[in-house]
């Protein structure tokens, strides 16, 4: 085996392990490398953040589709939240995950919504997307 082949195999193994660590649930794994995710974790009794996020997604529908964003909502005491990584299920709020399922940003309240598009638009893969297809008008 050549040195370049060995280096490539080591690099691919590292990438595979990184993805499997960050996308450690079936819920997140099915979106890996196809969609960015906004994970909303709320208490059942507190619906204010839930309403704020829903309104944001409705008001920015084109921008959401353009950035391949999906919203997943979990209740902090619901059974489905246990399928999320420990880091996420321990804290209510908003989480932004990239294509690689790694956490890109977080806020306990709606502050992430104020910077969501800016954070995504700085990502290298998003930079490529912006060149190859038109943005919302």
Buried (B, 14 or more C-beta within 10 A) or exposed (E): EEEEEEEEEEEEEEEEEEBEEBBBBEBBBEBBEEBBBBBBBBEEEEEEBBEBBBEBBEEBEEBBEBBBBBBBBBBBEEEEBEBBBEEBBEEBBBBBBBBBBBBBBBBEEBEBBEEBBEBBBEBEBBEEBEEEEEEEE
